[in-house]
Amino acid sequence: MQNSDSGERISEAGFDLDQVDRLLTTTRAVRKRLDFDRWVSDDLIFECIDLAEQAPTGGNDASRRWIVIRDQELKDQLGELYAEVGTIFINARGRLDGTGHPKEHIVSSSAYLVENYAKAPALVMLAIWGIHDDSGRPGLFDSAIPSAWSFNLALRSRGLGTAYATMLNNKSEEVAELLGMPPGLTTLVCFPVAYTKGTDFSAAPRRPASEITYFDQWGFTRQRPSDDGTARVADGQGVVAEIDTDARPRAVWDVITDISMPAQFSEEFLGAEWTSEGDPGVGSTFRGRNSIPDVFDWETDCIVTAWEERTAFEWRVTDTENPGAVWRFDLAEQGGGSRLRFSMLIGQENNGTVPMALRDPAKEQRVLNRRRDVLRANMQRVVEGVKAIVDGD
């Protein structure tokens, strides 16, 4: 990467990275800010489709087809079908409006689109020759989804927007009849295309790459980039175990904040007791007991550093500034249930793993990974145990 005289970041390939990154991070699903009163020309739609068709295609087989719906009567009929499927958003909006619920905004926005879908200047449907057979084999959708996203990017770069609207896929027979589509096609998405009201869209909150990227083994995280690609203490090595449950966050929260609960499932953790008084929260302390059979037993003094009701419970071992480890439960709504994330970060000091790993640089990665193998196995047992408790398995 090189800086031009104007201060722009120019990649080795010659791209202005600031502009490219802005396009990639601010292409949002747009619903309430679609300008239904402004005309969108066919020239512009052709231009965006031409760009979208440059997306990779399996076997270089040009099987994608695009249908632009302009006729208002047809749009109204498609809007009615869309609303039949989208009733769930209309009903949910009435329950969530004004509650501050995490899904309030997305539900309200989706309900708005359900009510106004047919008002878009153009509905642009992407279809592909072939029938999806639920076999799990790649090919059909893999050849269409990249093109669909490129279409979104092309729209955004020209001041237009859309939402990835797929609910008409639940009405495929009715849609095919309305649009005169022959057998043998699969529809993927029908975009409501319009100019946007303003262009000042922002990046969405997302987990950083360091939390959702695993190196060499599932669940092995790295807090910082490695200079040589290997696992090093200095780069912050961690472990993640995740699981989905049918239970709501309230029920899961009650289980994961029982500090002795993991002892039911872990082969190393024996239990814990609160050492501070009062209701638990940030600053509370507890002592944990651990054992590696036939090796050694030890205790850890822990400090709660995050306590967000039904969302996050984090504690640090030994010292908040230089912890031996950082452990954390995160909860998020997932459909009608919850996703539980159990993570840990090996500290730079105040633990037994680091001295062993640093004793011989040639064996540093091996020592870290062996320890993480054990941690991952126990953490997976814990999240599976939590699921069994809350789901009643």
N, C-alpha and C positions, 0 to 999 in steps of 0.2 A: 504494500500500500504506500502511496506517495501523496504528499500534500501539494496541491497546485499553488500558484502565487496568490490566489484568492482565498486560500485556506480550506478549500474543498478536499475531501478525502477521495482520491481516485485510486481504484483498484488496479492490479496488474493487468486486468482485462480491459481497462479503460473506462469502467463505469464510475459514475459519481455515487459513492456509497451512501452519502447522506440522503439523496433523493430515492435511491433504490430501497434503503432501509425504511424511509418514511412511507413509501408505497406498501411495503410488506407488513409494516406494523400498524397501519391505520386504515387498512381495507376491512371495514367492519360490516356486519349485517345491518342494513339500514331499513327501517320500517316507518317510524313516525316522521322521519325527515325526508321522505321521498316527496318530490314536488310533482303532484299529479296534474297540475295545470300547465306544465311546460312541455311542449312537443319534443319528441326524440326522433330524429330523422333516420330513415332507412340507411343512409350512407354511414352514419355513426354505428349502427348495429352491425352492418356488414364489416366495417373496420374492426370492431371488437371481436367478431366471430373469426375473421381472418387471423387475427393474432392468437385467439384461443386454439385454432386448428394447428398451430405450431407446437402444441404440447406433445409429449411423447405418446406413442401409440404402440400397443403390443403387436409385434410382427409387422409394423409399419402398415397395418391394415386400416385404411380410411373408412371406418364403419360408422362414424358419428354423423348424426343428422340433426339439424336445428329447425325448429318451427317457431315462427314469429306470429303471434296472434294480435291482430290490429282491430278486427271487427268487434264492435262493442257488444253485439248480441252474444257472440261466442265468449267474449271475456266475462260477460255477466253469467253465462251458464257455467263456465269454469269456476267463477267466484262462488256460485251456489254449491258446487261440489266441494270446493275448498272449505267452505263454511261448515258443511256437514261433518267433515273430519275435524275441523278446528273448534267445534263447540266446546271441547274440553278447556281451551284457553279462555273462552268467554266466561264460562262458569268459574274457573279458577281465579280470574281477575276480580270477580265480585267478592271472593273470600280473602284475597291478599291485599287489595288496595288499601294503603294507609297503615299497613301492619309493620312495615320495615323488614319483611321477610326477604331472605337472600334472593329468592326467585321473583320478587314482586315486579321488578323492572322488566325482566325478560318476558314474563307472562303478560304484563300490560302491553308491551310492544307487540308481542305475537297476536294478542287479541285484536289490537288495532289493525294489523295486516289482514287478519281474517275478515274484518268488517269492510276493508277498503281495497282488497286484492284486485278487484275488477277495474279499479280506477286508474291503474298504471297505464301510461301511454302505450306500453307494449308488454306483453307477456312473452318471454323467450324460453322455449322448452328445448332441452337437450335430450335426444334419444340415441340409441345405438342398436344396430342390427345384432340380433342374438337374444336369447331368452336366458335370464339368470335362473339357474337350477338349484341354488342353495347348496351346491356341492362343496363350496369353499375353495374351489380352484380359481387361481387368478386369471385375469384376462379381460373379462367383459367390463366390469366396473373400473378396473385398473386403466383401461384405455379411455375412459370417459371423464373420470373425476379430475385428473390433472387439467384437462381442457376446460372443464367447468370453472375451476379456480382461476385459470388464466383469463377467462372471460370476466370474472369479478375484478381482477387487477386492471384489465384494460378499461373497464367502466370507470373505476375509481380514478385512474390517471387522467380521465377526460371530464371529470366533474360529475359523473353519474354514480348511481349506487343501486344496490339490490339486496335481496336476502335469499339465502339458500333454501328455497321453499320446496319441500318434498312431499307434502301431504297429499297431493294429487296422485301419487303413486298408489295410494290406497283406493283410488277410483280408476284404475287403469283401463278397465273395460269401457266405462262410460266416456273417459277421455278419448280413447281410440275411436269410438263411434262418433263423437262430436267432431273430431278432426280428420276423419276419414283415413285413419292409419291402418295399414295392412297388418296381418299377423306376422310374428317373428321379430317385433321390435320391443325393446325395453326402454321405458322412460325413466329418467333419473331425477330431473329437477325442472321446475318451471319458474324462471326468474321474473319477478315484477320489476321492470326496468324503468328508471326515471332519473332525471337530474336530482341532485340532493339540495336541500335547503342549507346552504353553506358548505364549506369543504373542510372545516376545522375539526376533523376527527382525531381521536387520540388512541394511543396504544392501550390495550386492555390489560388488566392485572393477570398475570400468569406466573406460575411457579418458575423460578430460574432454571436454566439448563442444568446447573450443578445438583439440583434436587431430583430431576427426572431422567437423568442420563446415567446409565450404568456402564462400567468398564470391565470387560472380560467375563464377568459373572453377573447374573440377574441380582439386582439389589445392591451391588457394590458401587457406592457413590464416591465422588471426588470433589471436594469443596473448591479447589483451585486447579487450574490447568497444570499438567505435568510437563516438565522440560523434555523428558525423554520417553514419555508414554507409560512409564512404570508406576506402580503404587509406591509412594514415598510418604513418610510421616508428615513432612513439611507441607504436603498438599492437602491434608485434611481428609483422611479416609473414613468412610461411613458405610452404614448398612440400612436398607429399607425393606420392610415387609408390609404388604397391603392386602386388604381383603374387602369384599362387598358383603353387606348384611341386609337382611330384610327389615331390620329394626330401625326405628327413627333415632336421630342423634341423642335425644333425651335418654333413651334406654341404654345406649352404648356408653354415654358419658358416665352414668352411674357405675358401670362396670370398670372402665379404664381408670377411674380416679380412686378405686380401691387399691392402695399401694401394695397390698399383699397378693392381689389377684394373680399376677404372673407366676407366682410360686406354684400354682396348680398345674402349670404346663411346662415351665422351664426346667431344664435339667441342671441348671447352675444357680439360679436365684432361689433362695430359701424363704424369703419373707421380709417384711419391713414394719417399722413402728414409727408413728409420728413423734418427734422430739420437741415440737413447739405446741403451744396451747392455742385454743380458739379454732374457728373454722379455717380450713385450708385455703391458701391463696398464695399470691406472689410473696416470697419471703419466708414462707413456712419451711420447716425442715423435717427431715425424717432420716432414719438410719436403716440401711439395707444390709441383709446378710446373704453371703454367697459362698459357694463351695465348688471346687473341682475335685471330685473324689480321688483320693489317693495322691493328691498333689498339695493343695492347701485350701484353707478357709480364710475368708476375710470379710470385713465390714466396710461399708462406705457411708459417709455423711453426705446427705444430698440437700440441695436448696432448690425450691420451686422458683423458676424464673419466668414461667408463663402459665396463666390460669384464665382461660377464656371460656366461659360456660358453654358447654356443648360444642366447642370448637377446637381448643388446644390446651394440652397439659404438658409442660416441659420442666425438666429438672436437670441440674448440673451436679456433678460429683466432686466433692472435696472443696472446690474453690470456684466462685462464679467467674473470676477473671482468667484463671488458668485451670479450667476444669479437667479432671481426668477423663471425663466423657460427658457428652450432652445427649440426654434421652428425651424423646418427645412422642406424644400421641397427637395426631391431627384427625379431626372428624369433618366430613362434608356430606351434605345431602346428595344422594345418588338415586335418581328416580324416586320410588316410594320408600327407599331405605337409606342406608348410609355407606360411605366408603371410609374405612379405617386405615390410617397410615401410621405405622410404628417405625420410628427412625432413631438412629444413634450416630454420633460422631466421636471417633477416637480422639481424645485430647492430645496435646503436644507434650504433656508431662503429667505427673501425678497419677500414673497408672503403671501396671506391670508390663504392658505390651511394648511401649515405646523403647525402654532400655534394651529389651531383647532384640527388637527390630534394628536398632541403631548399632548394635554390637558388631555387626558385619554387614557393610553396605551391599555386598553381593547377595545376602540373604534377606534383605529388608522387605522386599515384596513378598517373599514366601512366608515370612513370619506374620506379616499383616494379613495376608489372605487366609492363612490357616486360622488365625484368630477370628476373622470375619466369617469363615465357614461355620464356626461354632456359634457365633452370635446370630447369624442368619437363621440357622436351624432352630434355635431357641425362640427367636422373635417370631418365626413363622408358626411355631407351636402356640405361641401366645395369641396371635391374631386369630388363628383357627379356633382356639379355645374360647375367645371372646365371642366369635360368631356362633359357636355352639350354645353358649349361655343365652345370648340375646335372641337367637332364632329358635331356641328350644329344641335343637337337634339332639 
